[in-house]
Amino acid sequence: MSDTPSDYHVSSAVVVAVPAMEEQVLATLSRMKNVEVYGHQGGKIVVVIEGTSTGMLGECLSQISTLEGVVAANMVFEHVEKEEIGNDRRTDAA
């Protein structure tokens, strides 16, 4: 099953930064498109990534993992919202 442009993907991820570089990593993340910092403490940063495909989310997470000061970046959760179809039926499982 392929993703359509009407699909909306959202993922959470944990980014582990070198503690001394946490502020630099946070600043870089805040400038990234489709990325929102949800919280951070002690070098661990929780981010939310949004996009139109799983591939888009994965590419963004790969970019995050290569940032200076980042030790690891791991996806924790992904959810896909599908376009609604006729008769008020939903295409996603509850």
One Martini backbone bead per residue (centre of mass of N, CA, C, O) as a GRO file, in nm:
protein
   94
    1MET     BB    1   0.094   0.037   0.026
    2SER     BB    2   0.062   0.362  -0.059
    3ASP     BB    3   0.126   0.680  -0.024
    4THR     BB    4  -0.055   0.972   0.008
    5PRO     BB    5  -0.088   1.314   0.016
    6SER     BB    6  -0.322   1.279   0.251
    7ASP     BB    7  -0.124   1.186   0.433
    8TYR     BB    8  -0.046   1.185   0.794
    9HIS     BB    9   0.260   1.213   0.966
   10VAL     BB   10   0.365   1.107   1.302
   11SER     BB   11   0.653   1.151   1.522
   12SER     BB   12   0.858   1.018   1.770
   13ALA     BB   13   1.171   1.119   1.935
   14VAL     BB   14   1.500   1.038   2.053
   15VAL     BB   15   1.759   1.257   2.153
   16VAL     BB   16   2.112   1.227   2.193
   17ALA     BB   17   2.325   1.444   2.368
   18VAL     BB   18   2.580   1.615   2.438
   19PRO     BB   19   2.560   1.798   2.712
   20ALA     BB   20   2.752   2.040   2.610
   21MET     BB   21   2.553   2.047   2.323
   22GLU     BB   22   2.246   2.088   2.369
   23GLU     BB   23   2.191   2.384   2.282
   24GLN     BB   24   2.286   2.349   1.990
   25VAL     BB   25   2.086   2.128   1.912
   26LEU     BB   26   1.829   2.284   1.978
   27ALA     BB   27   1.875   2.512   1.774
   28THR     BB   28   1.875   2.333   1.523
   29LEU     BB   29   1.596   2.199   1.562
   30SER     BB   30   1.430   2.474   1.558
   31ARG     BB   31   1.510   2.509   1.232
   32MET     BB   32   1.355   2.266   1.152
   33LYS     BB   33   1.153   2.123   0.942
   34ASN     BB   34   0.896   1.943   1.101
   35VAL     BB   35   1.018   2.025   1.391
   36GLU     BB   36   0.960   1.952   1.747
   37VAL     BB   37   1.021   2.046   2.065
   38TYR     BB   38   0.898   1.897   2.364
   39GLY     BB   39   1.170   1.809   2.527
   40HIS     BB   40   1.433   1.844   2.798
   41GLN     BB   41   1.709   1.644   2.956
   42GLY     BB   42   2.028   1.556   3.000
   43GLY     BB   43   2.051   1.517   2.662
   44LYS     BB   44   1.747   1.466   2.630
   45ILE     BB   45   1.532   1.465   2.333
   46VAL     BB   46   1.205   1.549   2.239
   47VAL     BB   47   1.045   1.480   1.927
   48VAL     BB   48   0.850   1.608   1.653
   49ILE     BB   49   0.746   1.459   1.342
   50GLU     BB   50   0.639   1.578   1.021
   51GLY     BB   51   0.442   1.435   0.735
   52THR     BB   52   0.369   1.244   0.417
   53SER     BB   53   0.588   1.019   0.510
   54THR     BB   54   0.796   0.783   0.621
   55GLY     BB   55   1.043   0.878   0.458
   56MET     BB   56   1.044   1.168   0.563
   57LEU     BB   57   1.096   1.094   0.858
   58GLY     BB   58   1.356   0.930   0.816
   59GLU     BB   59   1.522   1.157   0.689
   60CYS     BB   60   1.509   1.347   0.929
   61LEU     BB   61   1.637   1.154   1.136
   62SER     BB   62   1.904   1.126   0.984
   63GLN     BB   63   1.984   1.422   1.005
   64ILE     BB   64   1.987   1.435   1.311
   65SER     BB   65   2.211   1.208   1.355
   66THR     BB   66   2.439   1.411   1.206
   67LEU     BB   67   2.461   1.603   1.418
   68GLU     BB   68   2.633   1.794   1.609
   69GLY     BB   69   2.616   1.622   1.927
   70VAL     BB   70   2.493   1.357   1.827
   71VAL     BB   71   2.454   1.019   1.931
   72ALA     BB   72   2.128   0.978   1.905
   73ALA     BB   73   1.834   0.862   1.694
   74ASN     BB   74   1.499   0.758   1.792
   75MET     BB   75   1.225   0.605   1.708
   76VAL     BB   76   0.907   0.551   1.884
   77PHE     BB   77   0.668   0.680   1.700
   78GLU     BB   78   0.388   0.613   1.465
   79HIS     BB   79   0.141   0.803   1.277
   80VAL     BB   80  -0.153   0.761   1.061
   81GLU     BB   81  -0.347   0.972   0.863
   82LYS     BB   82  -0.631   0.933   0.684
   83GLU     BB   83  -0.839   0.983   0.449
   84GLU     BB   84  -1.150   1.043   0.418
   85ILE     BB   85  -1.442   0.875   0.331
   86GLY     BB   86  -1.729   0.809   0.251
   87ASN     BB   87  -1.983   0.790   0.489
   88ASP     BB   88  -1.798   0.849   0.746
   89ARG     BB   89  -1.554   0.683   0.690
   90ARG     BB   90  -1.266   0.529   0.803
   91THR     BB   91  -0.922   0.427   0.719
   92ASP     BB   92  -0.850   0.401   1.012
   93ALA     BB   93  -0.755   0.253   1.291
   94ALA     BB   94  -0.859   0.250   1.637
   0.00000   0.00000   0.00000
